[in-house]
Amino acid sequence: MDRLTAAKVFIEIAEQGSLTKAAEHLNMSTAMVSRYLAAIEQWFGARLLHRTTRKVSLTDAGVATLPACKKMLLAVEDAKNIAMERSQEPVGVLRVASSGSFADAQLTQALVEFQHRYPKIEIILSVGHNHANLVKDRLDLAIKITNTLDPTLIARPLAMCHSVLCASPDYVAKHGKPSSLDDLQNHYCITHVAGNHRHYRFIQNQSLVEVPVKGYFQSNETDAVCRAVLCGAGIGMLPTFYIGEQIKQGKLVPLLIHEQPEILGIHAVYLSREHQPLNLRLLVDFLVERFGGTVSPWDRKLNADLCIAS
């Protein structure tokens, strides 16, 4: 007998508490339901249900087997859905959230390239969502740059976020370059209020250390911090995904390049691995391909003498 149907019959009996009610829901005869039940018990080699004249109840083996049967049927259904979806052109809407800086520097172009590949998928990109709530904000995907992820969510690594201490040429001409991390206290510094904004973080001897600085200008967005640095307000710690071109063009001067700022993970975050829509799977796989690798694409473009670790 068909084992998938037998598993479905067993689940229905367990949920209805009766062979007769299960037969009604499945549009089968009670005799056929009984035969399927006998078949699945023979298949598992264990009695799954206690039977009385009034009701049925799960045995210990039945309690242990029921979740596995449900999971098996869900897996088969997922496989069917994937096969059906693959035979059709992907279509629908994807709602994505990201910080403004990453959206501006990297994500928007990647999403446009994704749409060139799948032109019937509509993208709604929300920027400035540093603390986006996937359920409340009705989002399919959020790009998070952090080392502290919500354990209730699923995250796929996309890339590593390296940073560089920078200043404008005008600032360096007026105030010089810091000679050490301790020397940063003698300079004007620009910080990000989302982090520990009175410190810069570095990796030394495989440990994370916080270097105190004087935060003369603070912002909750990387683009504002970068703009202040470009205007000569002081030194800032900026992500390489955002400032590669400014460094190449000489608009920003890298400082203390032999020191290693804290490295953050860039993650694609979503709600669940199970029953994931095809459009979302395609986008996440695309972003992993687009941004992934030993070294991020924007870091590969930077001058090697910045000594950015891979």
C-alpha positions, -999 to +999 in steps of 0.1 A: +000+000+000+011+036-005+031+046+025+025+083+021-012+078+022-008+054+051+011+082+070-016+107+062-043+082+075-023+077+107-020+115+113-058+120+106-067+092+131-044+107+157-059+141+153-096+130+151-093+103+178-115+079+158-111+057+127-147+066+117-141+104+118-108+100+100-126+080+073-151+108+069-125+135+066-105+115+041-135+103+022-126+067+027-143+037+041-136+027+076-123-006+064-098+011+041-086+034+069-081+003+091-061-014+064-038+017+060-033+018+097-023-019+098+001-012+069+019+016+086+021-003+119+037-032+099+060-007+082+072+007+115+072-026+132+053-012+162+017-007+174+010+030+170-026+032+185-045+018+214-080+008+201-112+006+221-148+005+211-152+042+218-119+058+209-083+054+199-052+069+216-015+070+208+009+044+222+044+055+232+056+045+197+028+064+182+037+096+201+073+093+189+063+085+153+036+111+147+060+142+144+082+122+120+052+114+098+041+150+097+076+161+088+077+135+060+045+147+045+056+184+047+089+175+030+071+158+002+047+188-002+077+212-002+093+191-029+062+192-050+059+230-046+096+235-056+091+214-087+060+233-096+077+266-090+108+257-110+086+250-140+072+285-139+088+319-142+093+335-107+068+362-100+057+382-070+068+408-044+098+408-021+101+433+008+137+439+018+151+461+045+187+474+049+207+502+064+209+532+041+246+530+037+247+494+026+216+499+003+233+529-013+268+514-017+261+478-025+226+463-022+205+485-046+228+476-076+227+439-066+188+440-064+186+456-098+209+428-112+186+402-095+156+418-113+174+416-146+176+379-140+140+376-127+121+405-143+087+395-129+098+398-092+090+432-077+113+446-050+103+469-023+134+482-005+131+499+029+162+517+040+173+529+075+159+498+091+187+491+116+162+473+139+137+460+114+111+436+127+104+410+101+069+402+113+057+437+124+071+454+093+059+426+070+094+420+056+106+390+037+143+397+042+165+420+062+202+427+057+219+429+091+254+440+098+262+428+133+278+401+154+247+397+177+218+381+158+183+373+171+185+335+178+148+331+168+156+341+132+174+324+104+205+341+091+227+333+061+262+349+060+267+371+030+301+387+036+323+403+062+322+440+071+357+454+075+364+489+085+392+515+082+401+546+102+400+575+078+403+613+077+401+639+049+433+653+034+424+687+049+421+673+084+455+654+081+471+686+068+459+706+099+461+680+126+485+653+114+480+615+116+476+596+148+508+576+155+491+549+176+457+539+190+464+558+222+471+589+201+435+589+189+426+606+222+444+636+209+423+639+178+387+648+169+368+616+163+334+609+147+315+580+160+284+559+153+258+561+180+244+526+173+276+511+187+297+518+217+300+554+205+327+566+229+351+538+218+366+523+186+369+486+187+400+467+175+412+431+174+445+427+192+461+393+200+428+376+189+409+396+215+385+426+211+397+457+228+379+491+231+400+522+225+384+553+241+380+584+219+366+618+221+334+618+201+329+653+188+304+644+162+280+614+163+253+599+140+232+568+138+239+564+100+272+556+083+265+580+054+263+610+078+295+598+096+312+596+062+300+630+052+313+646+084+347+629+078+348+641+042+340+677+054+371+676+077+353+672+110+377+645+123+387+609+121+360+582+115+359+544+115+341+536+082+331+503+065+351+494+034+319+486+015+311+523+016+344+542+012+364+522-013+360+548-041+367+578-018+400+562-007+409+554-044+401+590-054+422+604-025+392+620-008+399+599+023+432+591+039+435+556+056+451+558+091+468+532+113+463+507+085+483+480+104+457+479+132+427+456+127+392+472+135+365+449+147+350+427+119+312+424+117+291+399+098+268+409+070+238+385+071+206+378+052+180+374+079+146+358+074+119+340+094+121+303+086+139+277+065+107+257+061+081+265+034+103+293+021+089+310-010+108+304-042+114+341-047+131+345-013+152+314-019+163+328-052+172+362-038+192+348-008+211+325-031+218+353-055+231+376-027+253+348-013+268+344-048+270+382-054+287+391-021+302+359-009+337+344-012+369+345+008+371+383+003+341+406-004+340+422-039+344+457-025+375+447-005+391+430-036+389+464-052+408+482-024+445+488-025+464+459-010+485+481+013+454+487+035+461+453+050+425+443+053+423+407+066+403+382+046 
